[in-house]
Amino acid sequence: MFWTILLQADAPAGPLMLPDSVQKANFAQTVEKLANLDLHELLRSMLSETIWILVKIAVALAIYFVGRWIVRRILRLLDAAFERRRVDVSLRQFMRNTVSVVFSLILIMIVVQTLGVNVTSLIAVFSAATLAIGMALSGTAQNFAGGVMILLMKPYRVGDFISAQGQSGTVREIKLFSTVITTGDNQTIFIPNNSIATAIVDNYSTAELRRVDWTVSISYGDDIDVARQAILEILKADARVLADPAPVVWVAALADSSVNLSARAWTRNADYWDLFFETNEKLYKTLPSRGVRFPFPQLDVRIEKE
């Protein structure tokens, strides 16, 4: 009521510039209306509006908290369904994040509508803003598409040890826009899904067995058969080395300062690095006792006097 009186008093009824007499008459009319204003009615109207606003806020808060409880309940049911059907962990996390975002947006729309905001106009503004943001953040959309491709093609899963984009580590999580890996020294690295989906990925965890390779350099003149026999004895004595395929030792190269032997053995994926490092130490300790020497780079220099 108060604001209605002011708007009616201030509304222009004729030309933009009024004579002084007319302006004085309008001002006097406004003062008279304010003087005759019923303060009791004004306060009652303001109190009614305040109570109505507080009620809407309380209802909106109640809807929000109940909605959050329902969303959490839906996510728990979804996790239980994934567990029963033994859905892949990577797909499970991706679907869970997507459902959480979608239901959270719906809940926000309901709360905003409860507060009296025109949701239709809000959706139109949101759509236009989404289009503009999408054009500006096209790389983010590509990362989302890359995440979908990763989950469909499954070049790797959560728990796999991979090497991609110059980084190596265990996949901890496949998010909407990035893949999270943990390196051997416990660093957390986020790789954009778009770049990793279109890059070469080395997955070391897909096969149950892996071949371990060693290059052993011996000096020229040393007995190759003795060195081969010593290496094979070390490999066959290790229970982690598979008997089939059997370990082998070949002459790989006649280098400038050494004869390079290539030793190969097969083991389970989980034993790869332990076998590799421990065998290096055994080779270093055992071969010299068999008369096999490890050469140093050599350079022969001849000086001729004229």
DABELBEL-V314129 format. One line per field, one symbol per residue. ss: DSSP state (A for helix, B for strand, O for the rest). burial: # if it has 9 or more other ideal C-beta (glycine too) atoms within 8 Angstrom, else .. Layout:
ss=???
burial=???
This chain:
ss=OAAAAAAAAAOOOOOOOOOAAAAAAAAAAAAAAAAOOOAAAAAAAAAAAAAAAAAAAAAAAAAAAAAAAAAAAAAAAAAAAAAAAOOOAAAAAAAAAAAAAAAAAAAAAAAAAAOOOOAAAAAAAAAAAAAAAAAAOAAAAAAAAAAAAAAAAOOOOOOOBBBBOOBBBBBBBBOOOBBBBBOOOOOBBBBBAAAAAOOOOBBOOOOOBBBBBBBBBBOOOOOAAAAAAAAAAAAAOOOOOOOOOOOBBBBBBBOOOOBBBBBBBBBBAAAAAAAAAAAAAAAAAAAAAAOOOOOOOOOOOOOOOO
burial=....##..#............##..#..##..#...#....#..#..........##.##..##..##..#..##..##..#....#.#############.##..#.#######...#..##..........#......#######.###..#.###.###.#..#.###..##########....##.#######...#.###...##.#.######..#.#.###.###.###.#..##....#.#.#......############.##..##.###.###.###.#.#.##...........
